[in-house]
Amino acid sequence: MITGSGVVSPLGSGLAAFWESLVEGRTAVAPIRRFRADDLDPATAAEVAGDGGDDRDRAGVFALAAAMEALEAARLRPGEIDPARVGVALGTTLGGMEIFEVWDVATAAGDAVPLHLERIPYFAPAARVAATIAARGPVATTQLACASGTEALALAADWVRAGRADVVLAGGSDLLCRFVVAGFNSLHATADLARPFDRDRRGLVLGEGAALLVVEEAEHAVRRGASPRARILGTGAAGDAVHMTAPDRDGGGVVRAVRAALADAALVASAVDFVSAHGTGTPFNDAMEARALVRVFGERTVPVNSIKGAIGHTLGAAGAFEAALCVEVLARGLVPPTAGLEKVDPECAGLDLVRAEARECDAHVALSTSSGFAGANAALVLGRA
């Protein structure tokens, strides 16, 4: 069961700001708004400041803020359940890279600043969340490029299924820094405006933030009187084995990941009512994903949305944001429009893309897809609670 969600996004701090802005078709891209701890609501900012961490560890700040909101939404307080039965699974691509950059720039300028080594590794945000909420169950960081957040949720579901944890805070957190901006610019992959599936798309816009969900064993949630928001029905993963950055053009990896997730859920493709697509706005990704989804669904059209035109590509957190979106779509019966999409590319015309305005959708099953560098593909199938 998913019993709570928390979000820090370029659209604002909190799930409500994220959802309402998506439904209204707002966009935060070009340029992406950068967050600091004092951008959060006062209570959350105080919690983050009081955990003994460093505010320059923004991936940790984002993750902790999202965790606090998710726990509150699930009506869970640290210490109320056995800490040995609580885990953390967090996806990221950069971790505390920005702290290293601060140190490197200051050192080059001749300034003596401490190197906060414990905040730099990729696993630091997950460790920060675990330490703050005293989670003494399994703790792990998934690092599979832009599929990291989805894989973290899959890992959480596996832990709960296997009886290794009753509650897992799972999702993704990532940040913008010089390293990642320079890296994507060197690939000529960025644009001034993200236009997922649009004929005039030119590239992605980078974003930052965190989305965490409370994944909970069903009977445990019932015993404590929780109100489930959705269910993780199935997970799947597959590799392209084609290129370190470019996707397999025919979408084979996405097809295999989706079919694996459907098999895990014991469902057929016709059961899916909504798709949250990876939809980066790059020429290759969107055409590849459109081909893949047409292969999965055949002539049947399913409402498809991408949120990257609204919040940008949040890297290791992207799949977690999209899972949080799916939870809201299932609970509210409404699909937000795809920001930035005006003229559908003929290569993507086989999809029922939601654009211009939100659409009512009585969805019982949602699919979320993620694709990352090195051909990492992942998929989640979620069901209405």
FENFEN-V384492 format. One line per field, one symbol per residue. phi: phi as a letter, one per 30 degrees, with the letter a starting at -180 (. if undefined). psi: psi as a letter, one per 20 degrees, with the letter a starting at -180 (. if undefined). Layout:
phi: ???
psi: ???
//
This chain:
phi: .ccabbbbbddkdjddddddddddidbcdhcddccbdddddedddddddddidcdddddddeddddddddddddhccejdbeddccbbbbcacbhceddddedddddddiccbdcdedcdedddddddddddchdcddbaccbbhdcdddddddddddddedidacbbdblababcaeeddddddddhccbdbdbeidecdblccdbbkabbbdcbdeddddecidcdcabddababacdhbadbddddcieddeddddddddddhbcedddcabcddhdjcedddddddddddddciddcbebbbcddccicchdceddeddddeeddddcibcddddicbbddedcddccddbiadbdaddcbbbbcbbbeiidbbbbccbdd
psi: qoiqqqporiirpqhgggghhghijqqjqmqpppqrhiirqggghhgghjijapiimhhhggggghgggggghilpppiirohijprpopqqhhckhhggggggggghijpoqqomhiigqhiggghggghhjlojbppqppnlcjjggghghggghggghijiqhppoqcqprrprgghghghhhiliqrhppmpjqhjqiarpqrraqpqqopqpghggghjkqnqhrqohqqqqqqglgqhhqrohijhggghgghggghhilqrhiipiqpoqgmhjqgggggghggghhhgicipppppqpjiigirokdiighgghghggghghhikppqropiogopphijiiqmpprgrqpqomphpqppqqprqjkppqqppqqq.
//
